Amino acid sequence: MREVIFDFDRIGTEEDFYKTAVKLLELPDYFGKNLDALYDVLTGAIELPVRIRFLNLSLGQLEKFGDIITVFEDAAAELEAQLVFEYYLKKP
């Protein structure tokens, strides 16, 4: 299973997140950089199976990126074992 790691020590804004996602997930040119488009590409345009990990999330980032995390959780629930999503808080 391919593994994709998002390091939130290097992601501060939604723009940073989407730039990183385009690169790491090899998203198509038509990707719209919004929550609906994110869900669509996760469930229909990326290479599966894949394990996606969000590392080094601060509590503030957990709240700031909560909607994005929910999209990944929803996609993982729909795709079952084909997309595994995990996130980890930064150690104090």
N, C-alpha and C positions, 0 to 999 in steps of 0.2 A: 504494500500500500504506500503510495506517495505521501510525503508529509510536507505541509506548508506551514511555516512559522512566521507569525506577525509579532515583531518585537516592539512593544509599546513604549520602550525607552526612546524609540526613534519616530514615534507617531504622536503628534500633538493635536492635530486638527482633523476634521472630516476630510478635508482636501488631501492631507498627508495619507490618511487611511486609504482613500480611493486610488491615489497614485500607486501606493504600495500594492493594493489588491490587483490592479491592472497588470502590474509586473509579475507578482508572485503566482497569480492564478491564471496568467496568460489569457486575459479576458479579450473578447472580440472588440473590434473598432467601434461597433454600434453601442457598446455599453454606456448607459445613461448616467452613471454615477449618482444614483439615488436608491432608496430602500427597495422600491418595487423592481428596479432593474437588477439590483444585487440578488434578490430572491430568484428572479428569472434565470440569471446566469448560473447561480449555484445549483439550481435544479434542472438545468438543461443545456449548459454550454461549457462546463468545465470537465476535465478528464477525471473520471471516477475509476476506482475508489480513491478516496483521499482522506487524510487526517489533517485537520486544520487546528492549529493551536495559537491562541493569543497569550503571549507571555508578558510579564512585567507590567500588568495593569495596576495603576494606582486606584485608590478608592474614588478619586475624582474622575478618572478616566472610565471607571466602571459605570458611573452615572452618565457621563458625557456620551459614551458610546453604547449605552444600554439598548437603544433601538437597533443598532447594527448587530449587537450580540443576539438579540431576539431573532433577527432574520436568520442568522447562522443556526441558532437552535431549532427554528421552525424547519429550515431546509434539512437539517440532520434528522429530524423526526420524520419528515416525509420520505427521505431516501434511505432510512434505516442504516444498515451497516455500510452502505456505499459512501456515505459522508459522515465522518466522525468529527465532532467539534468539541474542543475543550478550551477553557480559559483559566488563567492562573494569575492571582494577585502578586504584586511585587512584595518580596519579603522586606519587612521593616529593617 
